[in-house]
Amino acid sequence: MLSLILRRLVHCTILFLSSVVLTYALASTALDPRAYFEVRQPPPPSRVVDAELARLGMDDRAPLPERFAHWADRAVHGDLGRTIDGESVNAEFGRRVGVSVRLLLVGTVAGTAVGVLAGVWAAVRRGGLGDRALTVFSFAVLCVPTFVLALLLKTGALAVNRAAGSTVILYTGEHTPGLQGGWPVQLRDTAAHLILPAICVALPAIAAYSRYQRAATLDVLGADHLRTAQAKGLTPGRALLRHGLRISLVPVSVFFSFGVLTLFTGAVFTEEIFGWPGMGSWLVDSVQKGDVNSVVAIDLFAAAVVLLAGLLADGVHALLDPRVRQP
């Protein structure tokens, strides 16, 4: 098991470094930070723009390898550079990363758990009304883009608030500005603001994982070892829990590492629509401004999240299937 984890860590490190290099190259060639300064009124002199871009490490007239070498040298020492507005990327990263991690963690855990349980439940009741209802729900959610789903949830919250005559559902921002009170009050307020965005992240996960888990469980239900367990006196439910569930979770654990990337992409729209100051909204703003350093920093976060999810999925896979642990 230890050797497996070490091999995966080496692979993740190589993939992480490759992602950083490719992202820097793409961001530096596709984004135009010079235009951010040239559109100002009145336009600053060309020499002023050149000096500012050079100070920020975004001089598009300098060779790309030279720019990357300077950025990498600072990054190795913990300095991710400056934003296009002259602020510290490290400080902005620190302010926003906790917001996104909280949203992704709650939405991913809830969506994965509910989706897996719903998939097992639908497989056991194959062909029934509940199974068909879950199928309709899953395909309906999967057919709706994340930003449309977020807008529908926000519109529903507005309708509920209008009908109630007061703010029953909080749908904008991470917390209520200027709220007074101790940590219990602040915690309740933060949790209330988290509910709707977390649901927006969790719903696609529930839809996807329920379909995968249903198919995996149906394959296991017809296996010989499950029929043998039932012939020895176990009920179908106990036989599934003791001898089938672990096997059916193997393909879902593999799918988890790929599903996290989709959830992160959806979280970008969720944060922007619900007004959460996280990494997703920062990415949208940075691309619009041509902020190369910020885009690369956001990629560091996204790559780390996806690779850690893959590492976790590999560990779960190894625990579920002993054959994977063999060298």
VOKOL-156949 format. One line per 3 residues: number of its first residue (from 1); for each residue z, x, y of C-alpha. Coordinates in steps of 0.25 Angstrom, whole numbers, padded with zeros to 4 digits. Example, Ala and Ser with C-alpha at 12.3 -4.5 7.8 and 13.67 -1.06 7.14 Angstrom:
REM residues 2
1	0031/0049/-0018  0029/0055/-0004
END
This chain:
REM residues 327
1	0000/0000/0000  0003/0011/0010  -0010/0019/0007
4	-0017/0006/0010  -0010/0004/0023  -0013/0018/0027
7	-0028/0017/0023  -0029/0004/0032  -0022/0011/0043
10	-0032/0022/0043  -0043/0012/0043  -0037/0004/0054
13	-0035/0016/0063  -0050/0020/0061  -0054/0006/0064
16	-0045/0005/0076  -0051/0018/0082  -0065/0014/0079
19	-0062/0001/0086  -0057/0008/0099  -0069/0017/0100
22	-0079/0006/0098  -0072/-0003/0108  -0071/0007/0119
25	-0086/0010/0117  -0090/-0004/0117  -0081/-0008/0129
28	-0085/0004/0137  -0100/0001/0135  -0100/-0014/0136
31	-0090/-0016/0147  -0093/-0013/0162  -0080/-0010/0169
34	-0088/-0005/0181  -0093/-0019/0184  -0079/-0024/0185
37	-0077/-0015/0198  -0092/-0017/0203  -0091/-0032/0204
40	-0079/-0031/0214  -0081/-0035/0228  -0083/-0027/0236
43	-0089/-0017/0225  -0081/-0004/0224  -0089/0009/0226
46	-0095/0015/0214  -0087/0027/0214  -0074/0019/0215
49	-0079/0011/0202  -0082/0024/0195  -0068/0030/0199
52	-0061/0018/0194  -0068/0017/0181  -0066/0032/0178
55	-0051/0030/0181  -0051/0018/0171  -0059/0026/0161
58	-0070/0015/0161  -0081/0024/0168  -0093/0018/0162
61	-0101/0031/0167  -0093/0040/0159  -0097/0043/0144
64	-0091/0034/0134  -0085/0045/0125  -0078/0051/0137
67	-0072/0037/0141  -0067/0035/0127  -0061/0048/0126
70	-0053/0046/0139  -0049/0032/0134  -0045/0037/0120
73	-0037/0049/0126  -0029/0039/0134  -0028/0029/0123
76	-0022/0039/0113  -0011/0041/0123  -0008/0027/0124
79	-0016/0024/0137  -0027/0013/0136  -0032/0016/0150
82	-0033/0006/0162  -0039/-0008/0163  -0050/-0010/0173
85	-0040/-0015/0183  -0033/-0002/0182  -0021/-0007/0174
88	-0015/0000/0162  -0022/-0005/0149  -0009/-0002/0141
91	-0001/-0011/0150  -0011/-0023/0149  -0012/-0021/0134
94	0004/-0021/0133  0004/-0034/0141  -0007/-0041/0133
97	-0005/-0036/0119  0008/-0044/0116  0001/-0057/0121
100	-0010/-0056/0111  -0002/-0051/0099  0008/-0063/0101
103	-0004/-0072/0101  -0012/-0066/0090  0001/-0064/0081
106	0005/-0078/0082  -0009/-0084/0081  -0013/-0075/0069
109	0000/-0077/0061  0000/-0092/0063  -0014/-0094/0060
112	-0015/-0085/0048  -0002/-0091/0042  -0006/-0105/0044
115	-0021/-0102/0040  -0017/-0096/0027  -0007/-0107/0023
118	-0017/-0118/0027  -0028/-0111/0018  -0019/-0111/0006
121	-0015/-0126/0009  -0029/-0130/0010  -0033/-0123/-0003
124	-0022/-0130/-0011  -0027/-0143/-0005  -0041/-0140/-0006
127	-0050/-0152/-0003  -0039/-0160/0002  -0038/-0166/0016
130	-0029/-0155/0021  -0039/-0144/0016  -0051/-0152/0023
133	-0043/-0153/0036  -0040/-0138/0036  -0055/-0135/0033
136	-0059/-0144/0045  -0049/-0137/0054  -0052/-0123/0050
139	-0067/-0124/0052  -0065/-0132/0065  -0056/-0121/0071
142	-0065/-0110/0066  -0077/-0116/0072  -0070/-0117/0086
145	-0070/-0104/0094  -0057/-0099/0098  -0059/-0101/0113
148	-0063/-0115/0111  -0050/-0117/0102  -0042/-0111/0113
151	-0048/-0120/0123  -0046/-0133/0114  -0031/-0129/0112
154	-0029/-0127/0127  -0036/-0140/0130  -0027/-0147/0120
157	-0015/-0141/0126  -0019/-0146/0140  -0021/-0160/0134
160	-0008/-0160/0128  -0001/-0155/0141  -0008/-0166/0149
163	-0004/-0177/0139  0010/-0172/0139  0011/-0171/0154
166	0017/-0157/0153  0014/-0143/0148  0017/-0145/0133
169	0007/-0134/0128  0007/-0121/0135  -0008/-0115/0134
172	-0009/-0105/0145  -0003/-0091/0146  0006/-0083/0138
175	0019/-0089/0144  0023/-0097/0156  0023/-0089/0169
178	0036/-0088/0176  0044/-0095/0165  0059/-0093/0167
181	0069/-0092/0155  0074/-0083/0144  0066/-0078/0132
184	0067/-0091/0124  0060/-0098/0136  0050/-0087/0137
187	0048/-0087/0121  0046/-0102/0121  0036/-0101/0132
190	0028/-0090/0126  0028/-0097/0112  0023/-0110/0119
193	0011/-0102/0126  0008/-0095/0112  0006/-0108/0104
196	-0008/-0112/0109  -0014/-0098/0109  -0008/-0095/0095
199	-0014/-0108/0090  -0027/-0104/0095  -0027/-0091/0088
202	-0021/-0097/0075  -0030/-0109/0073  -0043/-0100/0070
205	-0034/-0092/0060  -0029/-0104/0053  -0043/-0109/0052
208	-0048/-0096/0046  -0037/-0092/0037  -0035/-0106/0031
211	-0050/-0106/0027  -0049/-0092/0021  -0035/-0095/0014
214	-0040/-0108/0008  -0052/-0101/0002  -0044/-0090/-0004
217	-0033/-0099/-0009  -0044/-0108/-0016  -0049/-0095/-0023
220	-0035/-0093/-0028  -0032/-0107/-0033  -0042/-0106/-0043
223	-0038/-0092/-0049  -0034/-0091/-0063  -0020/-0085/-0060
226	-0016/-0097/-0052  -0020/-0107/-0063  -0012/-0098/-0073
229	0000/-0099/-0064  -0001/-0114/-0063  -0002/-0114/-0078
232	0011/-0107/-0079  0018/-0118/-0071  0016/-0114/-0057
235	0012/-0125/-0047  -0001/-0123/-0040  0006/-0120/-0027
238	0016/-0110/-0033  0004/-0103/-0041  -0004/-0102/-0028
241	0008/-0096/-0020  0012/-0087/-0031  -0001/-0082/-0036
244	-0012/-0087/-0027  -0008/-0086/-0013  -0007/-0071/-0012
247	-0021/-0069/-0018  -0027/-0079/-0008  -0021/-0072/0004
250	-0029/-0059/0001  -0042/-0063/0007  -0035/-0070/0019
253	-0027/-0057/0022  -0041/-0049/0022  -0046/-0060/0032
256	-0034/-0058/0041  -0039/-0045/0046  -0052/-0051/0051
259	-0046/-0063/0056  -0037/-0056/0066  -0049/-0051/0074
262	-0054/-0066/0075  -0040/-0070/0080  -0040/-0059/0090
265	-0053/-0063/0096  -0049/-0078/0097  -0036/-0073/0104
268	-0045/-0067/0115  -0049/-0081/0118  -0036/-0088/0116
271	-0029/-0078/0126  -0039/-0080/0136  -0039/-0096/0135
274	-0024/-0097/0134  -0021/-0087/0145  -0014/-0077/0137
277	-0014/-0063/0143  -0017/-0055/0130  -0027/-0046/0124
280	-0038/-0056/0123  -0038/-0061/0137  -0037/-0046/0141
283	-0050/-0043/0133  -0057/-0054/0140  -0053/-0049/0154
286	-0056/-0034/0150  -0070/-0037/0145  -0073/-0045/0158
289	-0068/-0033/0167  -0075/-0022/0158  -0061/-0016/0155
292	-0064/-0006/0145  -0050/-0001/0143  -0044/-0014/0141
295	-0055/-0019/0131  -0052/-0007/0123  -0037/-0009/0123
298	-0039/-0023/0118  -0048/-0018/0107  -0036/-0009/0103
301	-0027/-0021/0102  -0038/-0029/0094  -0041/-0018/0085
304	-0026/-0016/0082  -0024/-0031/0079  -0036/-0032/0070
307	-0033/-0019/0062  -0018/-0022/0061  -0022/-0036/0055
310	-0031/-0029/0045  -0020/-0020/0041  -0011/-0031/0039
313	-0021/-0039/0031  -0023/-0026/0022  -0008/-0025/0020
316	-0007/-0040/0016  -0020/-0039/0007  -0013/-0027/0000
319	0000/-0035/-0002  -0008/-0047/-0008  -0017/-0039/-0017
322	-0011/-0027/-0024  -0025/-0021/-0027  -0027/-0018/-0012
325	-0015/-0008/-0013  -0022/0000/-0024  -0028/0013/-0018
END
